[in-house]
């Protein structure tokens, strides 16, 4: 097919920034938790729709063969997003932090003799990985 390189992936490759199984494994949670089932799709939607600078690659799926190709100009191909490792890690960390905050809307995690202990509302590591806030990629024009 005029010099295109087929990647050894098929149509079943996970193309979301993170999965329930990944977040459950990272946080040592039950993957059947209903809160996790709400948080992970919301994080994936946020990254797809609100993080235009989050590192990703567009590949193109051939409807005929079910294989991914680098070349976007073959007829019958649709774009397929493959997320970079830093985006996948940022999504994983964001979902885990949101899960931890689910029972503390004000951010208070525990009250002790020394005062309140808080779950962070902002994590610069996540912002850096997802290229949001002050870590967005500079643009011209």
N, C-alpha and C positions, 0 to 999 in steps of 0.2 A: 504494500500500500504506500507507494511513493515515499519511502524512507522513514515512515513513522515507526517509533519504537513502542511496542506493546509492553506495558507494565504487567507483572505477574500478579494482578489483583482481579477479583471478580466483583460482580454487582452486589454481593453480600457484605463487602467491606464496610465497617462502621464508619459513617461520615459525619457523626455528631462530634462536637468538641470534647464531650465526656459522656460516660454512661453510668447508669445506676450501679452496675457491678464494680466499676473503677472507684467510684466515690465510696461505696460500701467497703471495699477492700482497703482503701487509703485510711478511712476513719474507723475501721473495725466495727462496722454497723451491720445490721440485718438488711440484706438487699430487698426484703419484702416490706420494709417500713413504708407506710403510706406517705409520710412527710417527705421522704427521699424521692418517692415517685412524683411528687409535685415540684420539688426543688430542681431536680436535674433537668427536666424539660424547659423550665423557666430560665435556667442558666444558659442552656444551649440556644434558646430563642434570643436571649439578651446578646450573646456573643455574635450570633448570625446577623442580628438586626441593628445593634447599637455599637459594635466595635469594628468599624470598617478598616482599621489599621491592624487588627489582629492577624498575625502571620498565617497565611494559608496558600494553597496552590490550587489552581483550577485544572482539572484534568477533564477529558471528554470521554464519555461512555458511548461505545458503539452499540446501537440497538440491535445490530445484526449478530455480533459475536459476543456481546456481554463483557468485552475487555476494555480496559482504559487505554487511551492513546494520548500522546502529548499534543498532537496536531488538531486544532479546533475547526479545521475547514472541511472535514469529511462530511458528506450529507448523512443525516440520520444520527447525529451525535448531540448529546445533551451535556451541559457542564456538571461536573462532580467536584465537590470541595473536599480536599484533603487538608486537614489542619496540621500545622507545624507542632513540634514537641512543646515549644514554649506556650502556645495557645492551649494545648491539651492540658498541660500542667496548671496553667492559670484557671482554666475552667474547673478542673478538679478541686483546686484550693478554694475557689469562690463557692462552689457547691457545698464543700465541707464546712466553710465558715458560716454560710447561710443556714445550714442544718443545725449548727451549734447555737446560732442566735434565735432559732425558731421559738423557743420558750422564754426569750428575754428581749421583748420588743424595745425596751429602753436601754438594752445593752448590759444590764446588771446580771452577772452570772452567779455571784454569791455574796452574802453579807457575813463579815467576820468582825472580830474585835477591832481589827485595824481599819475597818471601813469596807466599802463596796469593792468588789472585783468585777471588772467589766470585760465583755467580749468586744473586741475592736470593731468599729463600724467601717474603718478604712484600713486597707492593707497595701502598702506601697509595692510589695513584692507582686501581688496580684495585678496591680495597675501596670507595673513594668512588663510583666509577662503578656498581658492583653493589650498593651500599648493604648491605655486609656488615661484620661485626666492629663497631667503634665507630661506623661510619657508617650503621648501620641506622636506618630511620625510627622515631621515637618512637611508642609505642602506649599507649593508655589502656585499662585494664580488663583 
